[in-house]
Amino acid sequence: NAGVTQTPKFRILKIGQSMTLQCTQDMNHNYMYWYRQDPGMGLKLIYYSVGAGITDKGEVPNGYNVSRSTTEDFPLRLELAAPSQTSVYFCASSYSPAGWGTDTQYFGPGTRLTVL
Amino acid sequence: EDKVVQSPLSLVVHEGDTVTLNCSYEVTNFRSLLWYKQEKKAPTFLFMLTSSGIEKKSGRLSSILDKKELFSILNITATQTGDSAIYLCAVNPGAQKLVFGQGTRLTINP
């Protein structure tokens, strides 16, 4: 199993450009999450999904969009990039909701995004 | 609003010292508290705590939860340079997601 994979690893965008961060998991997990981590800070939830076709907003959804057409993939779309979106983005997945039962989240390696 | 606060934000100690990291929370409907270790890349899971007063232990790391006082501590004994990392605390507030604290950056000097 590859686990959770993310592409690209690094990206530099100009203000106003758009891009899609890719996230794929091969563990047949129902739940998928997108977080951002600013320097010296914890993780902030952007969007999450409880299954194919179902998504919901997290704490900081403005400026982002998601879709979940398959169980495996959960892309994050940035429209009109702004310097405030400079951050490291982590995708995570779990079989059951994070923090329920004995299950936990599995994280991807992250995408470092800089907006200039 | 659900809130998780970690302290200290940064800690520098010498190899061999014992450290205690703190995590306090105010959430709607507590379900569980999780600790993660983050080195250069993605967080890795350490412990999940759901019951008060029961210590979870893994080698030199241990953690305990106090649901009455709404906090948890993570202890690391006989620290090594490989323990240098950001330690993240997260709480499930009775929902399908986690709320994370700001993290504690721990540096172990040889």
HADDOCK unambig.tbl for C-alpha pairs under 7 A between the chains (distance, minus, plus):
assign (segid A and resid 41 and name CA) (segid B and resid 102 and name CA) 4.80 0.50 0.50
assign (segid A and resid 41 and name CA) (segid B and resid 103 and name CA) 6.40 0.50 0.50
assign (segid A and resid 42 and name CA) (segid B and resid 88 and name CA) 6.89 0.50 0.50
assign (segid A and resid 42 and name CA) (segid B and resid 100 and name CA) 6.10 0.50 0.50
assign (segid A and resid 42 and name CA) (segid B and resid 101 and name CA) 5.57 0.50 0.50
assign (segid A and resid 42 and name CA) (segid B and resid 102 and name CA) 3.90 0.50 0.50
assign (segid A and resid 42 and name CA) (segid B and resid 103 and name CA) 5.30 0.50 0.50
assign (segid A and resid 43 and name CA) (segid B and resid 100 and name CA) 5.77 0.50 0.50
assign (segid A and resid 44 and name CA) (segid B and resid 100 and name CA) 6.97 0.50 0.50
assign (segid A and resid 97 and name CA) (segid B and resid 96 and name CA) 4.84 0.50 0.50
assign (segid A and resid 97 and name CA) (segid B and resid 97 and name CA) 6.47 0.50 0.50
assign (segid A and resid 98 and name CA) (segid B and resid 96 and name CA) 6.25 0.50 0.50
assign (segid A and resid 98 and name CA) (segid B and resid 97 and name CA) 5.56 0.50 0.50
assign (segid A and resid 98 and name CA) (segid B and resid 98 and name CA) 6.28 0.50 0.50
assign (segid A and resid 99 and name CA) (segid B and resid 32 and name CA) 5.66 0.50 0.50
assign (segid A and resid 99 and name CA) (segid B and resid 92 and name CA) 5.51 0.50 0.50
assign (segid A and resid 107 and name CA) (segid B and resid 42 and name CA) 5.90 0.50 0.50
assign (segid A and resid 107 and name CA) (segid B and resid 43 and name CA) 6.62 0.50 0.50
assign (segid A and resid 108 and name CA) (segid B and resid 42 and name CA) 6.35 0.50 0.50
assign (segid A and resid 109 and name CA) (segid B and resid 41 and name CA) 5.85 0.50 0.50
assign (segid A and resid 109 and name CA) (segid B and resid 42 and name CA) 5.21 0.50 0.50
assign (segid A and resid 110 and name CA) (segid B and resid 41 and name CA) 6.95 0.50 0.50
assign (segid A and resid 110 and name CA) (segid B and resid 42 and name CA) 6.56 0.50 0.50
